[in-house]
Amino acid sequence: GKEFATAIERKQVAQQEAERQKFVVAKAEQERKANVIRAEGEAEAAKMISSALKQGPALVELRRLEAARDITTTLAKSKNVVFIPSGSSHGGRGGDAGTGMLLNLKEA
């Protein structure tokens, strides 16, 4: 009686461990495939960027503007960040352009 129950329990534990190992292997395979796909995408993006750069600096400027837009969108959503402009009399252009400050007003 007791030996039979112990044998059944061991068999169930072994089956559960085998299933867990199958899951671990499947997960590792999915991660490997995702890494390959990611690397292929990055390589294709690098080729496209290289090709665009050969045609002129427009892509770099576009990416700079996109990054600036993303940053300003993030900052605009924050209630704790304030922008203090530099006070330039050149309308944001000139020698001191881009010297404004961002202050994080988070309470301590």
N, C-alpha and C positions, 0 to 999 in steps of 0.2 A: 503494500500500500504506500508507505512513505517513500520508498525508493522509486516507485513508479511516478509519484507526484514530483519528486525531485528531478527525475529524468525529463519529464514533460516541461518543467520550468526551465531547465537548462536548454532544451531544444528551442523554446520560445525566445529565450534571451539570445541564443545564437542566431535565430532568424531575424530578430530585431537588429542585431549588430550587422548582419549581412545587408539588410535594407539600408541601414545608416551608411554603410560603406558605399553602396550603390549610389546613394544620394550625394555623398562627398565627391565621388568620381564624376557624376553627371554635372555637378556644380563647377568643378574644376574645368571640365570640358567647355561648359558655357562661358566661363571667364576667359579661357584661352581663345575661343572664337571671337568674343567681344574685343579682346585685345588686338587680334589680327585685323578685325574690321576697323577698329579705331586707328590703328597704324596705317592701314590702306587709305583711310580718309584723310589723315594728316599728311601723308605723302602726296596725295592728289591736291590737297589745298596748297602745299608748298610749291608744287609745280605751277599751279594757277597763279599764285602770288609772284613767283619768279618770272613767269611770262608777262604778267601785268606790269611788273617793275621795269622790265626791258622796254615797255612802251611809254613809260613816263611815271612821274611821282603821284599821279591822280589817285591810285589805289591807297597809297600810304596816307594821303590827306583824307580820303574817305574813311579809312579805318580810324584815324585820329578823331574825326568828327563823330563817328559812331561811338567811340569810347567816351568822348566828352559828353555825348547825349546820355549814355547809360549812367555815367557818374552823376550828372545833374539830376536825372530822374530819381536815382537812389537818394541823393541828398535832399531833393524836394520833398520826399516822403518822410524824412526824419524831422521830428519836432524839436530836436535838440541841436541842430546845426544851423549856424547863421553865417552868411557870407558878408564880409566887410570889404568893399571895393577899395582900391588903392587911392582913389581921389584924383586920378589922372584927369587933366584938362584936355586930353587928346581924344576923348571919346572912347577910351579903351585901347587906343593905338599909340604907339610911340615907345620911347625908351623904357618906361616902367610898366608896360602892358603885362598883364599876367601876374602882378605882384599882390593881388588881393589875398585876403586871408579867410580861411574857414575855421570857425570856432565851434567846438563841441561844448554845448552848454548843459551837459548831463549833470544832474545833481549828485553830490557825493553822499 
